[in-house]
């Protein structure tokens, strides 16, 4: 092993305030120690300042350029269920219920709010079964948001579906 490696090993192993001494051992080798051996002439080694790294505060999450809000993922799962995506939803009067799958369960002051065609629909609530009434036939988009007051905490993926209903003449 080289002398530089031994010196580095000592520097790592010793506390920052320790003094290092350099001396010649009985075999004529240069040695380093944190205590000079008895009866041996040892010279203190001037050490350069140790490198240190300042701890950095965690970076703020990115801000969504569209909503000017920070995206959140408080809930592992947030999605709408009970909506057919490959066939039309048959609702003779345009009324049907969708369910919200959320994990973990809805917390504290959080509420569910539906977005029908990207617009808030109905009153926010805390029940994971939401009813839509008198929805026109045709293709629509639906998502659910978890809100706290007026702030959006998290939004589900948007689901596109088609309502098929009977119109009376």
C-alpha positions in Angstrom: 0.0 0.0 0.0 1.2 3.5 -0.8 1.8 6.1 1.9 -0.9 8.4 0.4 -3.5 5.6 0.7 -2.6 5.0 4.4 -2.8 8.8 5.1 -6.2 8.9 3.5 -7.3 5.9 5.4 -6.2 7.6 8.7 -8.0 10.8 7.7 -11.2 9.0 7.1 -11.0 6.9 10.3 -10.2 9.8 12.6 -12.4 12.6 13.8 -12.0 15.9 12.1 -10.4 17.5 15.2 -7.7 14.8 15.7 -4.0 15.6 15.2 -2.0 13.3 12.9 1.7 12.6 13.5 4.3 11.4 11.1 7.3 9.3 12.2 9.7 6.6 11.1 9.1 3.2 12.6 11.7 0.6 13.7 11.9 -0.8 10.2 12.7 2.6 8.6 9.2 3.0 7.1 7.3 6.3 7.3 4.2 5.8 9.5 1.3 8.0 10.6 -0.6 7.9 13.9 -3.0 10.0 15.9 -0.6 9.5 18.9 3.2 9.8 18.7 4.8 6.6 20.0 7.0 6.8 23.1 10.7 7.4 22.5 10.2 8.3 18.8 10.5 11.8 17.2 7.2 12.5 15.6 6.3 15.6 13.5 2.7 16.9 13.5 1.2 16.8 10.0 -0.5 19.9 8.8 -3.7 18.8 7.2 -5.6 20.7 4.6 -9.3 21.6 5.5 -11.6 18.7 4.9 -14.1 18.8 2.1 -17.6 19.3 3.3 -20.9 19.3 1.5 -23.8 21.6 2.7 -27.0 19.7 2.9 -29.5 20.9 0.4 -33.2 21.5 1.1 -35.3 19.2 -1.1 -36.4 20.8 -4.3 -40.0 21.9 -4.6 -42.2 19.7 -6.7 -42.7 20.9 -10.3 -45.5 23.3 -10.8 -48.1 22.5 -13.5 -47.9 25.3 -16.1 -51.7 25.0 -16.9 -53.2 25.1 -13.4 -50.2 26.8 -11.7 -50.5 24.2 -8.9 -48.1 21.6 -7.7 -49.1 18.0 -8.7 -49.8 15.8 -5.8 -50.1 12.1 -5.3 -51.5 11.8 -1.8 -53.6 8.9 -3.0 -52.1 5.8 -4.5 -55.3 5.0 -6.5 -57.9 7.5 -7.6 -60.1 6.4 -10.5 -63.7 6.1 -11.7 -65.3 2.7 -12.0 -68.7 1.4 -13.2 -68.4 3.1 -16.6 -68.4 1.2 -19.8 -65.7 2.4 -22.1 -66.1 0.0 -25.1 -69.9 0.1 -25.4 -72.6 2.7 -24.9 -74.0 3.3 -21.4 -77.7 2.6 -21.5 -79.5 5.2 -19.4 -83.1 5.7 -20.5 -83.5 8.9 -18.6 -79.8 9.9 -18.6 -79.4 9.1 -15.0 -76.7 6.8 -13.7 -74.1 6.3 -10.9 -70.4 6.0 -11.1 -68.1 4.8 -8.3 -64.8 6.1 -7.1 -62.0 3.7 -6.3 -59.6 5.5 -3.9 -56.7 4.1 -1.8 -56.1 5.0 1.0 -59.6 6.2 1.9 -60.6 9.8 1.6 -58.9 11.9 4.3 -60.0 14.7 6.6 -61.5 17.7 4.9 -61.1 16.2 1.4 -64.2 15.9 -0.9 -64.9 14.3 -4.3 -65.9 16.6 -7.1 -67.0 15.2 -10.6 -65.8 16.9 -13.8 -68.3 16.3 -16.6 -66.8 17.4 -20.0 -64.1 19.2 -18.0 -66.6 21.3 -16.0 -67.4 20.8 -12.3 -70.7 18.8 -12.0 -73.0 18.6 -8.9 -72.0 19.3 -5.3 -68.7 18.0 -3.8 -69.2 15.1 -1.3 -67.4 12.4 0.6 -69.3 9.4 -0.7 -67.5 7.3 -3.3 -70.8 6.7 -5.3 -71.7 9.7 -7.4 -75.0 10.2 -9.4 -75.4 12.0 -12.7 -78.9 13.1 -13.7 -80.4 13.8 -17.1 -77.2 13.6 -19.0 -77.6 14.1 -22.8 -77.0 11.3 -25.2 -73.6 11.3 -26.9 -69.9 11.2 -26.0 -68.8 12.7 -22.7 -65.7 12.8 -20.6 -65.7 12.3 -16.8 -63.1 12.6 -14.1 -63.1 12.9 -10.4 -61.1 15.3 -8.3 -60.2 15.2 -4.6 -60.5 18.8 -3.4 -59.7 20.6 -0.2 -61.8 23.8 -0.2 -61.2 25.2 -3.7 -57.8 23.6 -4.1 -57.4 20.4 -6.2 -55.5 17.8 -4.3 -55.5 15.2 -7.0 -57.4 14.3 -10.2 -58.2 10.9 -11.7 -57.5 10.0 -15.3 -60.3 11.1 -17.6 -62.7 8.5 -18.9 -64.5 8.9 -22.2 -67.9 7.2 -22.6 -71.1 7.4 -24.6 -74.6 7.7 -23.2 -77.4 6.0 -25.1 -80.9 7.0 -24.1 -84.4 6.8 -25.5 -86.0 10.1 -26.4 -89.8 10.4 -26.3 -91.3 11.9 -29.5 
